[in-house]
């Protein structure tokens, strides 16, 4: 079974960091797990240690000393300099996440002064070793690296600089990788759906889904927006195969559409243009389809969030919850009081912070959501105008037509 530490830290990354640290410091370094087992070892094992281990009694081991000292490092909250049972120095740096110990980086052995007979004499007092073994230890002690106390102090600081946050950073990458896997599974479901439905060509591009995606972005429904995006990506991958450049071209078009939708929804123009430009720059360096799909999904989330970033941070989650509720219930006869109750706020106060955040009153925003959905239905279905009016939450066709023209400049029939 793979060590649990490798579910928190990428094995290859950790190995490369250890290699770089050992080469730069010229001191042996190891990674141990939470049981003291050596996972990675860089640098030579000293002849002194090899000889010393031969004479350790049962129940006494270097692994146990290293593990116990590494757990002591947890109490210190950082690097811990200690001497092992052979009087050799080490530095231990614990690898932790949320107060949980997963292992440690161990530097050493080394000495901070030239070895002398006192080193061997002390060992002989604690361990019953024959004279020839003690003489062998003394001869091999000259191979142990000698570091000045100042260098040891700086090396312990370097450990913290290099490995602090390693698990957190790797955990974030692990979460991102899980997100990519989940997205790819959803995209594969979409591809299978299009395969089952028959041949697909550019003339059958599902523009209605593109419009639905824009609607979800405008109305702040991130989860449904991501679902529609993955369905669209499934279509693009099925129709374009694995042609990365064709998929990049479609992603550029979609990003531009989303940026315009966000601006129309009230997001700051300069912020949206920066987001779009950053995405376009990122596209140049993307070399695989999985990363491209995930980056586009991240951009959809950023565009959607940008519509609500004007509200004070303490109210941000409240507004997001309110917008999600509206997006789910716009087809019913919901009122300001209904939404205020959903977010547990006084209606008057909720009305104030909602307008501060969204740039429009609750009623205006609700009508905008309803009109966006009705535009999609008018363009992509054969439903009658009255049926669409009812399906999007309007009381009657006359009022629907009046609101529709105010928002679009056209009547529903003219738009169709």
QUIPEPE-V211534 format. One record per residue. N is the residue number from 1. RES is the residue in one letter. PSI is psi in radians with two decimals (999 if undefined). BURIAL is I if it has 9 or more other C-alpha atoms within 8 Angstrom, else O. Layout:
n:N res:RES psi:PSI burial:BURIAL
n:N res:RES psi:PSI burial:BURIAL
This chain:
n:1 res:X psi:2.36 burial:O
n:2 res:X psi:2.41 burial:O
n:3 res:X psi:2.49 burial:O
n:4 res:X psi:-0.48 burial:O
n:5 res:X psi:-0.58 burial:I
n:6 res:X psi:-0.11 burial:I
n:7 res:X psi:-0.26 burial:I
n:8 res:X psi:-0.50 burial:I
n:9 res:X psi:2.35 burial:I
n:10 res:X psi:2.18 burial:I
n:11 res:X psi:-0.80 burial:O
n:12 res:X psi:-0.74 burial:O
n:13 res:X psi:-0.79 burial:O
n:14 res:X psi:-0.72 burial:I
n:15 res:X psi:-0.74 burial:I
n:16 res:X psi:-0.67 burial:O
n:17 res:X psi:-0.73 burial:O
n:18 res:X psi:-0.72 burial:I
n:19 res:X psi:-0.79 burial:I
n:20 res:X psi:-0.72 burial:O
n:21 res:X psi:-0.76 burial:I
n:22 res:X psi:-0.72 burial:I
n:23 res:X psi:-0.71 burial:O
n:24 res:X psi:-0.58 burial:O
n:25 res:X psi:-0.35 burial:O
n:26 res:X psi:0.52 burial:O
n:27 res:X psi:2.44 burial:I
n:28 res:X psi:2.56 burial:I
n:29 res:X psi:2.52 burial:I
n:30 res:X psi:2.78 burial:I
n:31 res:X psi:2.24 burial:I
n:32 res:X psi:2.68 burial:I
n:33 res:X psi:-3.01 burial:I
n:34 res:X psi:-0.01 burial:I
n:35 res:X psi:0.05 burial:O
n:36 res:X psi:-0.01 burial:I
n:37 res:X psi:2.45 burial:O
n:38 res:X psi:2.14 burial:I
n:39 res:X psi:-0.70 burial:O
n:40 res:X psi:2.42 burial:O
n:41 res:X psi:2.18 burial:I
n:42 res:X psi:2.34 burial:I
n:43 res:X psi:2.81 burial:I
n:44 res:X psi:2.65 burial:O
n:45 res:X psi:2.28 burial:O
n:46 res:X psi:2.59 burial:I
n:47 res:X psi:-0.57 burial:I
n:48 res:X psi:-0.85 burial:I
n:49 res:X psi:-0.72 burial:O
n:50 res:X psi:-0.73 burial:I
n:51 res:X psi:-0.71 burial:I
n:52 res:X psi:-0.70 burial:I
n:53 res:X psi:-0.47 burial:I
n:54 res:X psi:-0.38 burial:O
n:55 res:X psi:0.19 burial:I
n:56 res:X psi:2.38 burial:I
n:57 res:X psi:2.86 burial:O
n:58 res:X psi:2.43 burial:O
n:59 res:X psi:-0.11 burial:O
n:60 res:X psi:2.13 burial:O
n:61 res:X psi:2.71 burial:I
n:62 res:X psi:-0.66 burial:I
n:63 res:X psi:-0.72 burial:I
n:64 res:X psi:-0.71 burial:I
n:65 res:X psi:-0.80 burial:I
n:66 res:X psi:-0.74 burial:I
n:67 res:X psi:-0.82 burial:I
n:68 res:X psi:-0.69 burial:O
n:69 res:X psi:-0.61 burial:I
n:70 res:X psi:-0.62 burial:I
n:71 res:X psi:-0.52 burial:I
n:72 res:X psi:-0.60 burial:I
n:73 res:X psi:-0.51 burial:I
n:74 res:X psi:-0.72 burial:I
n:75 res:X psi:-0.57 burial:O
n:76 res:X psi:-0.28 burial:O
n:77 res:X psi:0.43 burial:O
n:78 res:X psi:-2.63 burial:I
n:79 res:X psi:2.49 burial:I
n:80 res:X psi:2.11 burial:I
n:81 res:X psi:2.22 burial:I
n:82 res:X psi:2.88 burial:I
n:83 res:X psi:2.36 burial:I
n:84 res:X psi:-3.05 burial:I
n:85 res:X psi:-0.15 burial:O
n:86 res:X psi:0.22 burial:O
n:87 res:X psi:0.41 burial:O
n:88 res:X psi:2.55 burial:I
n:89 res:X psi:2.60 burial:I
n:90 res:X psi:2.82 burial:I
n:91 res:X psi:2.29 burial:I
n:92 res:X psi:2.39 burial:I
n:93 res:X psi:2.05 burial:I
n:94 res:X psi:2.50 burial:I
n:95 res:X psi:2.00 burial:I
n:96 res:X psi:2.78 burial:I
n:97 res:X psi:2.14 burial:I
n:98 res:X psi:0.87 burial:O
n:99 res:X psi:0.20 burial:O
n:100 res:X psi:2.27 burial:O
n:101 res:X psi:2.16 burial:I
n:102 res:X psi:-0.18 burial:I
n:103 res:X psi:-2.89 burial:I
n:104 res:X psi:2.73 burial:I
n:105 res:X psi:2.26 burial:I
n:106 res:X psi:2.11 burial:I
n:107 res:X psi:2.32 burial:I
n:108 res:X psi:3.13 burial:I
n:109 res:X psi:2.79 burial:I
n:110 res:X psi:2.91 burial:I
n:111 res:X psi:2.75 burial:I
n:112 res:X psi:0.17 burial:I
n:113 res:X psi:2.82 burial:O
n:114 res:X psi:2.41 burial:O
n:115 res:X psi:2.52 burial:I
n:116 res:X psi:-3.03 burial:O
n:117 res:X psi:-0.42 burial:O
n:118 res:X psi:-0.59 burial:O
n:119 res:X psi:-0.82 burial:I
n:120 res:X psi:-0.64 burial:I
n:121 res:X psi:-0.72 burial:O
n:122 res:X psi:-0.69 burial:O
n:123 res:X psi:-0.70 burial:I
n:124 res:X psi:-0.48 burial:I
n:125 res:X psi:-0.51 burial:O
n:126 res:X psi:-0.41 burial:O
n:127 res:X psi:2.37 burial:O
n:128 res:X psi:1.73 burial:O
n:129 res:X psi:2.43 burial:O
n:130 res:X psi:2.75 burial:O
n:131 res:X psi:-0.68 burial:O
n:132 res:X psi:-0.57 burial:O
n:133 res:X psi:-0.69 burial:I
n:134 res:X psi:-0.68 burial:I
n:135 res:X psi:-0.63 burial:O
n:136 res:X psi:-0.70 burial:I
n:137 res:X psi:-0.77 burial:I
n:138 res:X psi:-0.75 burial:I
n:139 res:X psi:-0.71 burial:O
n:140 res:X psi:-0.19 burial:I
n:141 res:X psi:-0.33 burial:I
n:142 res:X psi:-0.25 burial:O
n:143 res:X psi:-0.12 burial:O
n:144 res:X psi:2.25 burial:I
n:145 res:X psi:2.49 burial:O
n:146 res:X psi:2.13 burial:I
n:147 res:X psi:2.47 burial:I
n:148 res:X psi:2.65 burial:O
n:149 res:X psi:-0.65 burial:O
n:150 res:X psi:-0.75 burial:O
n:151 res:X psi:-0.67 burial:O
n:152 res:X psi:-0.75 burial:I
n:153 res:X psi:-0.81 burial:O
n:154 res:X psi:-0.59 burial:O
n:155 res:X psi:-0.64 burial:O
n:156 res:X psi:-0.62 burial:I
n:157 res:X psi:-0.70 burial:I
n:158 res:X psi:-0.70 burial:O
n:159 res:X psi:-0.79 burial:I
n:160 res:X psi:-0.74 burial:I
n:161 res:X psi:-0.69 burial:O
n:162 res:X psi:-0.74 burial:O
n:163 res:X psi:-0.13 burial:O
n:164 res:X psi:2.26 burial:I
n:165 res:X psi:0.02 burial:O
n:166 res:X psi:-0.82 burial:I
n:167 res:X psi:-0.71 burial:I
n:168 res:X psi:-0.83 burial:I
n:169 res:X psi:-0.76 burial:O
n:170 res:X psi:-0.60 burial:I
n:171 res:X psi:-0.69 burial:I
n:172 res:X psi:-0.71 burial:O
n:173 res:X psi:-0.66 burial:O
n:174 res:X psi:-0.75 burial:I
n:175 res:X psi:-0.72 burial:O
n:176 res:X psi:-0.73 burial:O
n:177 res:X psi:-0.70 burial:O
n:178 res:X psi:-0.67 burial:O
n:179 res:X psi:-0.70 burial:I
n:180 res:X psi:-0.74 burial:I
n:181 res:X psi:-0.74 burial:O
n:182 res:X psi:-0.76 burial:O
n:183 res:X psi:-0.76 burial:I
n:184 res:X psi:-0.60 burial:I
n:185 res:X psi:-0.68 burial:O
n:186 res:X psi:-0.70 burial:I
n:187 res:X psi:-0.71 burial:I
n:188 res:X psi:-0.64 burial:I
n:189 res:X psi:-0.74 burial:I
n:190 res:X psi:-0.74 burial:I
n:191 res:X psi:-0.78 burial:I
n:192 res:X psi:-0.63 burial:O
n:193 res:X psi:-0.78 burial:O
n:194 res:X psi:-0.58 burial:I
n:195 res:X psi:-0.74 burial:I
n:196 res:X psi:-0.59 burial:O
n:197 res:X psi:-0.17 burial:O
n:198 res:X psi:-2.95 burial:O
n:199 res:X psi:2.57 burial:O
n:200 res:X psi:2.35 burial:O
n:201 res:X psi:3.09 burial:O
n:202 res:X psi:-0.44 burial:O
n:203 res:X psi:-0.25 burial:O
n:204 res:X psi:0.34 burial:O
n:205 res:X psi:2.24 burial:O
n:206 res:X psi:1.33 burial:O
n:207 res:X psi:-0.47 burial:O
n:208 res:X psi:-0.58 burial:I
n:209 res:X psi:-0.64 burial:I
n:210 res:X psi:-0.76 burial:I
n:211 res:X psi:-0.65 burial:I
n:212 res:X psi:-0.66 burial:I
n:213 res:X psi:-0.79 burial:I
n:214 res:X psi:-0.71 burial:I
n:215 res:X psi:-0.77 burial:I
n:216 res:X psi:-0.63 burial:I
n:217 res:X psi:-0.79 burial:I
n:218 res:X psi:-0.56 burial:I
n:219 res:X psi:0.06 burial:I
n:220 res:X psi:0.30 burial:I
n:221 res:X psi:1.52 burial:I
n:222 res:X psi:-0.81 burial:I
n:223 res:X psi:-0.78 burial:O
n:224 res:X psi:-0.58 burial:I
n:225 res:X psi:-0.76 burial:I
n:226 res:X psi:-0.67 burial:I
n:227 res:X psi:-0.76 burial:I
n:228 res:X psi:-0.70 burial:I
n:229 res:X psi:-0.79 burial:I
n:230 res:X psi:-0.61 burial:I
n:231 res:X psi:-0.73 burial:I
n:232 res:X psi:-0.76 burial:I
n:233 res:X psi:-0.61 burial:I
n:234 res:X psi:-0.73 burial:I
n:235 res:X psi:-0.84 burial:I
n:236 res:X psi:-0.76 burial:I
n:237 res:X psi:-0.65 burial:I
n:238 res:X psi:-0.72 burial:I
n:239 res:X psi:-0.54 burial:I
n:240 res:X psi:-0.07 burial:I
n:241 res:X psi:-2.44 burial:O
n:242 res:X psi:0.51 burial:O
n:243 res:X psi:1.75 burial:O
n:244 res:X psi:-0.68 burial:I
n:245 res:X psi:-0.68 burial:O
n:246 res:X psi:-0.69 burial:O
n:247 res:X psi:-0.65 burial:I
n:248 res:X psi:-0.73 burial:I
n:249 res:X psi:-0.76 burial:O
n:250 res:X psi:-0.66 burial:I
n:251 res:X psi:-0.66 burial:I
n:252 res:X psi:-0.76 burial:I
n:253 res:X psi:-0.77 burial:O
n:254 res:X psi:-0.69 burial:O
n:255 res:X psi:-0.70 burial:I
n:256 res:X psi:-0.73 burial:I
n:257 res:X psi:-0.76 burial:I
n:258 res:X psi:-0.64 burial:I
n:259 res:X psi:-0.71 burial:I
n:260 res:X psi:-0.68 burial:O
n:261 res:X psi:-0.72 burial:I
n:262 res:X psi:-0.72 burial:I
n:263 res:X psi:-0.76 burial:I
n:264 res:X psi:-0.52 burial:O
n:265 res:X psi:-0.09 burial:O
n:266 res:X psi:0.04 burial:I
n:267 res:X psi:2.61 burial:I
n:268 res:X psi:2.23 burial:I
n:269 res:X psi:-0.79 burial:O
n:270 res:X psi:-0.67 burial:O
n:271 res:X psi:-0.76 burial:I
n:272 res:X psi:-0.72 burial:I
n:273 res:X psi:-0.66 burial:I
n:274 res:X psi:-0.76 burial:O
n:275 res:X psi:-0.80 burial:I
n:276 res:X psi:-0.76 burial:I
n:277 res:X psi:-0.69 burial:O
n:278 res:X psi:-0.71 burial:O
n:279 res:X psi:-0.77 burial:I
n:280 res:X psi:-0.66 burial:I
n:281 res:X psi:-0.69 burial:O
n:282 res:X psi:-0.61 burial:O
n:283 res:X psi:-0.61 burial:I
n:284 res:X psi:-0.65 burial:O
n:285 res:X psi:-0.13 burial:O
n:286 res:X psi:2.25 burial:I
n:287 res:X psi:0.00 burial:O
n:288 res:X psi:2.72 burial:O
n:289 res:X psi:-0.64 burial:I
n:290 res:X psi:-0.78 burial:O
n:291 res:X psi:-0.65 burial:I
n:292 res:X psi:-0.81 burial:I
n:293 res:X psi:-0.76 burial:I
n:294 res:X psi:-0.66 burial:I
n:295 res:X psi:-0.66 burial:I
n:296 res:X psi:-0.66 burial:I
n:297 res:X psi:-0.74 burial:I
n:298 res:X psi:-0.69 burial:O
n:299 res:X psi:-0.68 burial:I
n:300 res:X psi:-0.76 burial:I
n:301 res:X psi:-0.73 burial:I
n:302 res:X psi:-0.76 burial:I
n:303 res:X psi:-0.78 burial:I
n:304 res:X psi:-0.81 burial:I
n:305 res:X psi:-0.55 burial:I
n:306 res:X psi:-0.36 burial:I
n:307 res:X psi:-0.28 burial:I
n:308 res:X psi:0.28 burial:I
n:309 res:X psi:0.08 burial:I
n:310 res:X psi:-0.26 burial:O
n:311 res:X psi:2.54 burial:I
n:312 res:X psi:2.51 burial:O
n:313 res:X psi:-0.57 burial:O
n:314 res:X psi:-0.34 burial:O
n:315 res:X psi:-0.03 burial:I
n:316 res:X psi:-0.83 burial:I
n:317 res:X psi:-0.59 burial:O
n:318 res:X psi:-0.82 burial:O
n:319 res:X psi:-0.72 burial:I
n:320 res:X psi:-0.71 burial:I
n:321 res:X psi:-0.70 burial:I
n:322 res:X psi:-0.77 burial:I
n:323 res:X psi:-0.70 burial:I
n:324 res:X psi:-0.68 burial:I
n:325 res:X psi:-0.74 burial:I
n:326 res:X psi:-0.77 burial:I
n:327 res:X psi:-0.57 burial:I
n:328 res:X psi:-0.50 burial:O
n:329 res:X psi:0.23 burial:O
n:330 res:X psi:-0.44 burial:I
n:331 res:X psi:-0.15 burial:I
n:332 res:X psi:3.09 burial:O
n:333 res:X psi:0.99 burial:O
n:334 res:X psi:2.63 burial:I
n:335 res:X psi:2.99 burial:O
n:336 res:X psi:-0.73 burial:I
n:337 res:X psi:-0.65 burial:O
n:338 res:X psi:-0.81 burial:O
n:339 res:X psi:-0.70 burial:I
n:340 res:X psi:-0.71 burial:I
n:341 res:X psi:-0.63 burial:I
n:342 res:X psi:-0.61 burial:I
n:343 res:X psi:0.15 burial:I
n:344 res:X psi:0.82 burial:O
n:345 res:X psi:2.70 burial:I
n:346 res:X psi:2.34 burial:O
n:347 res:X psi:-0.73 burial:I
n:348 res:X psi:-0.75 burial:O
n:349 res:X psi:-0.72 burial:O
n:350 res:X psi:-0.74 burial:I
n:351 res:X psi:-0.69 burial:I
n:352 res:X psi:-0.88 burial:O
n:353 res:X psi:-0.47 burial:I
n:354 res:X psi:-0.77 burial:I
n:355 res:X psi:-0.64 burial:I
n:356 res:X psi:-0.66 burial:I
n:357 res:X psi:-0.87 burial:I
n:358 res:X psi:-0.20 burial:I
n:359 res:X psi:0.15 burial:O
n:360 res:X psi:2.80 burial:I
n:361 res:X psi:2.91 burial:I
n:362 res:X psi:-0.78 burial:I
n:363 res:X psi:-0.75 burial:O
n:364 res:X psi:-0.72 burial:O
n:365 res:X psi:-0.76 burial:I
n:366 res:X psi:-0.77 burial:I
n:367 res:X psi:-0.66 burial:I
n:368 res:X psi:-0.76 burial:I
n:369 res:X psi:-0.79 burial:I
n:370 res:X psi:-0.71 burial:I
n:371 res:X psi:-0.71 burial:I
n:372 res:X psi:-0.76 burial:I
n:373 res:X psi:-0.68 burial:I
n:374 res:X psi:-0.61 burial:I
n:375 res:X psi:-0.72 burial:I
n:376 res:X psi:-0.76 burial:I
n:377 res:X psi:-0.67 burial:I
n:378 res:X psi:-0.66 burial:I
n:379 res:X psi:-0.41 burial:I
n:380 res:X psi:0.06 burial:O
n:381 res:X psi:2.98 burial:O
n:382 res:X psi:0.23 burial:O
n:383 res:X psi:2.58 burial:O
n:384 res:X psi:2.82 burial:O
n:385 res:X psi:-0.71 burial:I
n:386 res:X psi:-0.68 burial:O
n:387 res:X psi:-0.68 burial:O
n:388 res:X psi:-0.69 burial:I
n:389 res:X psi:-0.82 burial:I
n:390 res:X psi:-0.71 burial:I
n:391 res:X psi:-0.41 burial:O
n:392 res:X psi:0.18 burial:I
n:393 res:X psi:0.10 burial:I
n:394 res:X psi:2.57 burial:I
n:395 res:X psi:-0.62 burial:O
n:396 res:X psi:2.92 burial:I
n:397 res:X psi:-0.65 burial:I
n:398 res:X psi:-0.85 burial:O
n:399 res:X psi:-0.69 burial:I
n:400 res:X psi:-0.83 burial:I
n:401 res:X psi:-0.67 burial:I
n:402 res:X psi:-0.82 burial:I
n:403 res:X psi:-0.71 burial:I
n:404 res:X psi:-0.78 burial:I
n:405 res:X psi:-0.59 burial:I
n:406 res:X psi:-0.60 burial:O
n:407 res:X psi:-0.53 burial:O
n:408 res:X psi:-0.31 burial:O
n:409 res:X psi:0.02 burial:O
n:410 res:X psi:2.74 burial:I
n:411 res:X psi:2.85 burial:I
n:412 res:X psi:-0.68 burial:I
n:413 res:X psi:-0.71 burial:O
n:414 res:X psi:-0.68 burial:O
n:415 res:X psi:-0.68 burial:I
n:416 res:X psi:999 burial:O
